[in-house]
Amino acid sequence: MLTLKGAGRVAAWTCIAVIAVLSLAPSETMVRTGAGGHVEHAVAYAATTFLAAAAYGRWRVVAGLLVYAGVLELLQHFSPGRTSSLVDYLFSAMGVMIGLAVLGLVARVLPQDRRG
């Protein structure tokens, strides 16, 4: 049976994989939400950070996702119709920080015996 932490890990890795696919897909196959690319970056990385940091611990996840966002942004240069953007990276990094902050708030609200 899958534990809550195990389900969180599966969800985190699923998000990480989805971000890679969406980041590196050619421009003609891109699907947008209508919220705008910068919002999409921030929300995707905030959710991924929240799930991954809750499942694995905060600081390694934050460092890893910041590097991951940068690598994916650089790799977009090789995807047809895509370009690398420092601003997109900064919105992804902001999403990482938002996810970390939300996790911190949730950890403060949950009773001590529910954390972990």
C-alpha positions in Angstrom: 0.0 0.0 0.0 1.2 3.5 -0.9 1.9 5.7 2.1 1.1 9.5 2.1 4.8 10.2 1.8 5.1 7.7 -1.0 2.2 9.2 -2.9 3.8 12.7 -2.4 7.0 11.3 -4.0 5.1 9.9 -6.9 3.3 13.2 -7.4 6.6 15.2 -7.1 8.4 13.1 -9.7 5.3 13.2 -12.0 5.4 17.0 -11.8 9.2 17.1 -12.5 8.6 14.9 -15.6 5.7 17.0 -16.8 7.7 20.2 -16.4 10.5 18.7 -18.6 8.1 17.5 -21.3 6.3 20.9 -21.4 9.5 22.9 -21.3 11.2 21.0 -24.1 8.3 20.3 -26.4 8.5 22.2 -29.8 6.6 25.4 -29.8 3.9 24.2 -32.2 2.8 21.5 -29.7 2.7 23.9 -26.7 -0.5 24.0 -24.7 -1.2 27.2 -22.8 -3.7 27.7 -19.9 -4.5 31.3 -20.8 -2.9 32.5 -17.5 0.3 33.6 -19.3 3.7 31.9 -19.5 5.2 33.6 -16.5 2.3 32.6 -14.3 2.4 29.1 -15.6 6.2 28.9 -14.7 5.6 30.1 -11.2 2.6 27.9 -10.5 4.2 24.8 -12.0 7.4 25.2 -9.9 5.5 26.2 -6.7 3.4 23.1 -6.8 6.4 20.9 -7.6 8.4 22.4 -4.9 5.6 22.0 -2.4 5.2 18.3 -3.2 8.9 17.5 -3.5 10.0 19.4 -0.4 7.2 17.8 1.7 8.2 14.4 0.5 12.0 14.7 0.6 13.0 17.7 2.7 13.3 21.4 1.8 16.8 22.6 1.0 18.1 19.9 -1.3 14.8 20.1 -3.3 15.0 23.8 -3.5 18.6 23.8 -4.8 17.8 20.9 -7.2 14.8 22.6 -8.7 16.6 25.9 -9.1 19.3 24.1 -11.1 16.7 22.0 -12.9 14.8 25.2 -14.0 18.0 26.7 -15.3 19.0 23.6 -17.2 15.6 23.2 -18.8 15.6 26.9 -19.8 19.0 26.5 -21.5 17.9 23.3 -23.2 14.9 25.1 -24.8 17.5 26.6 -27.1 17.6 23.2 -28.8 13.8 22.7 -29.1 12.3 23.9 -32.4 10.6 27.3 -32.1 11.7 27.7 -28.4 14.0 30.2 -26.8 15.8 30.4 -23.5 14.8 33.3 -21.3 16.3 34.7 -18.1 12.9 36.2 -17.2 11.2 32.8 -17.5 13.9 31.3 -15.3 13.3 34.0 -12.7 9.6 33.2 -12.7 10.4 29.6 -12.2 12.7 30.4 -9.4 10.0 32.6 -7.8 7.7 29.6 -8.0 10.2 27.5 -6.1 10.3 30.2 -3.4 6.5 30.4 -3.3 6.2 26.6 -3.0 8.8 26.7 -0.1 6.9 29.5 1.7 3.5 27.8 1.3 5.0 24.5 2.7 6.4 26.5 5.6 3.0 28.0 6.3 1.3 24.6 6.1 3.9 23.2 8.5 3.2 25.9 11.0 -0.6 25.3 10.9 -0.5 21.5 11.1 -0.3 20.0 14.6 3.1 18.7 15.5 2.1 15.0 15.4 0.8 15.5 11.7 4.1 16.8 10.4 6.7 14.6 8.7 
